[in-house]
Amino acid sequence: MNEPGLKTRREFLRTGLLGSSLCWTVPTFLQNTMASLHAAADGQIVQGVTGKDGNILVVLQLAGGNDGLNTVVPLGDDDYRRARPTLGLRDDQVLKLGQKEKAGLHPALAGLAKSYEEGTLAVIQGVGYPNPNRSHFRSTEIWATATDENKASSTGWIGRYFDNTCAGCDAAVGITLGSQTPQAFSAKSPKGVLYEAGGSKRRRLGADGEPEADGSMAMDGDLEEGPAGGSIGDIAGSSGKINALDFLERTEMDVQVTQKEIAAASKRGKNGVPYPGSWLGNQFALISRLIAGGMKTRVYYVSQGGYDTHTGQTNAHERLLREMGDAVTAFLADLKTQGNLGRVTLMTFSEFGRRVRENASGGTDHGAAAPLFLAGGGIQAGLLGKMPSLAARDLDDGDVKFNVDFRSVYATVLEKHLGVKADPILGRAFPLLQAYG
């Protein structure tokens, strides 16, 4: 290859492609993957080759602002009934969390309710941050960078995890499934890989110009080779995207990777349970196969959109929660069959909740604090934090007040699950939660 201004192939890899948007660790990561594939072909134990000594974090973003009050529902709360005469769920509809708790789950989350009973799901109530921002963009940025509302950062909290704990550690790359790299992956030394299953097929754009993450938009490919060779997906950094095979060919890697070899990376891992046929279900099925196949990835990131329910919320929210809950339930069951449930924590989050009072259009508007879920084999089931008071005197301009800083959730996952000190990553100390046994 004769790239202008680059003397050697190795120099090209070190300086990165597309203005350092794809760092040199990505080819190394793929090289390690291929080593695992060849070892598997030679009859070695795949899990022994790639190692089972590291825990895995799976982040699920509920993009658009999930209505927390209709996800984790207060029971016997007259303020909730008055604020939501049409959207409010009756107590007899709600899936109660234990006998003594005054909260339950939306009826579409039957699988998660069972996970709670089995001891693999924690519900953290009232999660937010001081001086909440109701802008989708800005609030998402705050969650991604783990900063205060009045501060900015060029790096994300997951990116800083890579920067602080994984220097020279190719096993700790992160994989995003979707159409764009999350800001949480921004790092001084990027180790994030963007994989869009079926790279030749793009999801349609919504009215806001963002790709829809609708469950009906199933992504074809999933690392499978198409009938005529097909697309193998895309790999990208923070500022550019190229076809994965084109990248490998243009950089003339020492290890030649074919489409069939990359397809084998997902085929090696098998799903042990059926998954829903939704887009989100397919993504979790793929993550499970990669974990089962021995991928060294430490962080997976996937996003489900559509939660900006300003109008006609009832049916839309039920569909979204059912899609999410069914996909997560299958994923947890699959991990259990693999023996990997104890290695994995799944964390959900949304940029904000919705306002307490329903609007005139059968929906809810941008709010503040909301609950999130932690799931996995190491999780200590229970309700953490407090169900926020919905009394008018206790609201913040019509919104519930937070009582758990979201960075306490991050700190807990970093220290108790990923095994690293959270202070250098989050900038200061935050109280840890009793979320792990």
N, C-alpha and C positions, 0 to 999 in steps of 0.2 A: 504494500500500500504506500502511496506517495502523497502524504498529507503535507501541505505547505507549512513550513516553520516547525515541523516535528522531525527530530533526527532519528528516533527509533520507535519501534512499536511499544516497548516498555515505557518510554517517556510519555507516549500518547496516553497509555492507560493510567499513569500516575497523575498526569495533569487533568485528566477527566475529559469527558465529551460534552459538547454543547455548553461550553463555559463552566466546566466543573459541575454540571448538574447531575452527572452520573459518576460517582467516585470509583477509584480503582478497586475498592473492596467488592464490587458487584461481580466482576469476572471471577475473583477468587472464590466468592460464595458459590457461583455456579460450578467452578472447578471442584470444590469440595462436594457438591451435590453429585457430580459425575463420578467422583471417587466412590461415593456411597453406592451408586448404581452398579459400578463395575464390581464392587465387593459383593453386592447382592447376587450378581450374576455368577460369581465364583462360589456361591454357597455360604458365604459368611452371614452371620446374624446382623441384619440391617441396624437394629437398635443398638447393637454393640459398636458398630462402626460410627454411627452419628452421635451416640451417647444419649443417655437418659438422665443426665445429672443436672439438667437445667430446667427450671420452671418456665411456663409460657403464659403470656398475657394476651387475651383476645379482647379488643375494644370494639363495642358496638355502639355507633352513634345513631341516635334517634333524631334525625335532622328535621328542623322546622319548629321545634318547641313542643315537646310532648305534654299533654294535659295530665299532670301528675295527680290531680284530685280525682280523676276518673280512671286512673291506673291503680293507685293505692287509695282506696276509698274509705273515708271516715264513716264509722258505723254509729247510728243513733245520734247524729249531729244535726240539730235543728237549723243551725246557721248554713250548713251545706244544702239542706232542702230549700231553704228560702232563697239562697243565691242561685239555685239551679232547678227551677220548677219543672223544666222539660228535660234537661240534660242529666239531672241527678239520677243516680242508680239507687234503687230500693235496697234495703238491707237484705231482703230475701233473694236478691239477684247476686249479691256479692259473695265471693269465695273467701270465707273467713280464714284468717291466719291464726290458728290455735283457738283455744276456748276462752281465754281471758283478754285477748287483744281487742282493741277497739278499731281495728282496721282490717280490710280485706282487699282482694284483688278483683279486677274487672273479670266478668264471667268468661271472657275470651282467653284468659290466662290459666286455664285449668292445668296445663302441664307444669307451669311454674309454681302453682299452688301445691302440686304433688312434690316438686323438688324441695319446696319449703318444708313439707312434712317429712321428707326423707333426709333433711339436714344438709342440703347442698345449695341452699339459696338464702342470702341475707338481703333484707330490704332496708335501705338507709333512707330515712325520711328527712324532709326539710333541708335538702342540699342546695347550697347557693354560695353567694359571696357578698361582701359589703357593697353598698351603692350599686345595686343591680342595673344593668344596661339592657334595654328592651330591643335593641337592634340585633337582628340575626347575625350580621357580619361581626359586629364588635363583641357580642357576647360569646360567639363561637371562638373568636380570637382569644378572649380571656381564658376560656376553658382550655384551648389548645396550648397556650403559652404559660398557663398557671401563674399569671401576674395579677396585680391589683387593677381595678377599673381605670385608674388614672395613670397607668404605666404601660409601656409597650416593650416587646422583646422580639428580636429577630430569630430566636430559636424556640422550638416547642419543647414541652416537658418530656416527651418520649425521645426527641432528638438529644436533649441534654442527658438523658439516661445513657444513650449511646456514647456521647462525648465523655461522660464522667466515668463510665464503668467498662467500656468495651473497646478501648484503644487497642488496635491490632487484633481484635477478636472478631473474625469474620463470621463466627457462628451466631453473632447477635444482631444480624440484620433484621429489619422489619419488613413485612410484606403487607401492602394495602391491596385489597380486592375492590376494584371499582374503576372510576374514570379519572380521578385526580388524587394526587398525594395530599394527605391532610397536613395542615400547618403544624400539628403536633409533632410531625416527623422532621421539621426543619432543624438542622444541626450544623455545627461548624465543620464536621466531617460526616457528610450524609451517608447513612447506611440503609436508607429506605428504598425498597423496590416496589414499583407500581405494576401490578398485574391486572390487566383487563381481559378476562376470559373471552376468547373469540375476538381477537384484536381487529379483525376486518369488519366486525359488526358493532356499531355504536348505538347506545341508547338514545332515544329521542330527548329533545330538550323541553323543559317545562316553560311556563310563561315567564319565569324569571331568568331564563337563559341557562339554568343549571340542568345537568342531566338528571332525568327522573330515575329514582331508585324503586320504581313501582314493581311490585311482585309479579305483575303480569308480563314484565319485560324480561323473560328468561334469557340469560346470556349463553350463547352456544359456545362450544369449544371445551372449556374447563380443562385446558392443557391436552385435549385430545386432538389427534391428527385428523384433519378433514379428509374427504374422499379423494381429493386431488392434492394432497399435501397439506392444505389448509393453513390457517393462521395459528400461530402458537402464542399469541398474546403480545402485549407490549411491556417493555421495561422502561421506566423513566425516573428522572430525578425531579428536583423542585422546579425546573424551568423548561423542560423539554421532553419530547417523547419520540422514540424511534421503534421500529419493529425489532423485536428481540433477536431474530435470526440475522437481520441486516446488521445489527450492532456487532454480533459475534463474528460475522464474516468481515466487516470493515476493520475491526481491530486485529484480525488475524491471530486469534487466541492460540496459545500453545495446545490447549485441549479443544479439539474440534467437536462441537455439539450439534447433533442433528435433531430434526424435529421428532424423530422416533425416540431419541434418548430423553428429550424433555417430556414427551408424553409419558414415558415410563416412570418419571418422577411422581406423577399422580396415580398411575396405574399400580404402582408397587403397594400403595396403601389402599385398603379396601374399607368401604363403609359396611358396618355390621348391622345397621338398622335402616329402615326406609326413611327417607326425608320427604317433606312436602315439596311439591313441584314448583314452588315460587322461586323468584330470583334469589331471595334471601336464603331460602332453603338450599339452593344450589351452591351458594357461597360457603355456607357452613359445612356442607357435605365435602366441598373441596378442601377447606381448612382441616377437617377431620382426616381426610386421606393423606394430606401432607404431614400431619402430625404422626399418623400411623406409619407413614413411609419413612419416618426418621429425619425429616427436614430439621435443620439446626436453628431455624427461625425462632426468636424469642418473643416477638410481638407481631400479632396479626391485627389488622384494622379493617372493619367493614362498616358501611353506612346504609341505613334505611331511611329514605326521605318520605315526605308527605304529611308530616305532623303539624303543619301550619293550618290548623282547622278553624279558620275564621267563620266559615259557613257550613251548614249541614254536617255537623261534627259526628252525630251519633253513629251512623253507619260507617263512615270513613274511619273513625277512630277504632271501632270494633274490628274492622278488616285489618288495619295496620297492627293492632295488638295481637290479633290471632296469628297473623303471618309471622310476627316476631316471636311470639310465645311458642308456636309449633316448631319453628326452626331451631330455637334455642333448646327446647326440650329434646328434639331428636339429636342435636349435637351433644348434649350432656349424656344421653343414653349411649351414643356411639363411643364417646370417650371412655365410658365405664366398661364397655365390652372390650376395648383395647387395653384396659389397665392403665390408661393415661389420665383419668379424671383427677387424680390427686396432683398432677403436674400443672393443671390448667386452672386459671381464674378468668372468667368472663365478666367484664364490667360494662354496663350500659351507661350512657349519659345523653342528655339533651341540653341544648344551649340555654334554655329556660323553660319554666312551666307556663301555665296559662293563668289568666286572671280568675279570681274566685267566682265572680258573677258572670253568668252567660250573657251573650249579647243578643240583639234583636234578630240576628240572622241564623239562629240555631247553632251558634258556635261560641268560641271563646277567643279572646285576644291575648296578645303577648303579656306574660306575667314575669314571675321571678323564680322563687325556689320551687323544687320538685323532688320527688324520690328518685333513686336509682337502684339498680340491682347488682349484686355480686354473686356469682355462682361458680361452683367448682367443688372438688373433693376435699380441699382444705378449708373450706368456708364453714364458719360456725353459724348455723341458721338462727335467724331471729330478726326482730325489728330493732333497728338502731336509730338513734336520733329520736326526736319527738314529732308526733303528728302536729303540725302547726295549728294554732287556734284560728278559727275562721270568724270569730267575733269581730265586728266592725272596728272596735277600739283597738284590736290587736293587729290589724292589717297595716301594710305600708302602701298607702295610696291605692288600695284595692287589691294588693297582692299579699300572699302569705310571706311571712318573714322566715329567713333561713335560720337554722340552728346548728347546722353542720357545714363547715367550709369545705368546698369540693376538694381543696388541696389536702385536707385530712384524709380523704379517700385515697388520693394519689399516694400520699406518704405511707399509708397503711399497706397498699399494694406493693409499693417499692420495697419497703423494709421487710414486711412479713411474707411476701410471696417471691419477689425477685431477688431478695437478699442483699440489697444495697442501701447505703445511707441516703436518706431522702433530702437532707438539708442542702447539700451542694447542688442538687437538681432543682429543688423548689425555691432556693434562695434563703429560706429560713425554716425554723422548726414549726411543725403543725402537730396538734394532738393526734395520736393514733387511735383507731377504733378497735373495738373488740370483735373484729370480723373473722378472725381465724382461730381455729381450735388449738 
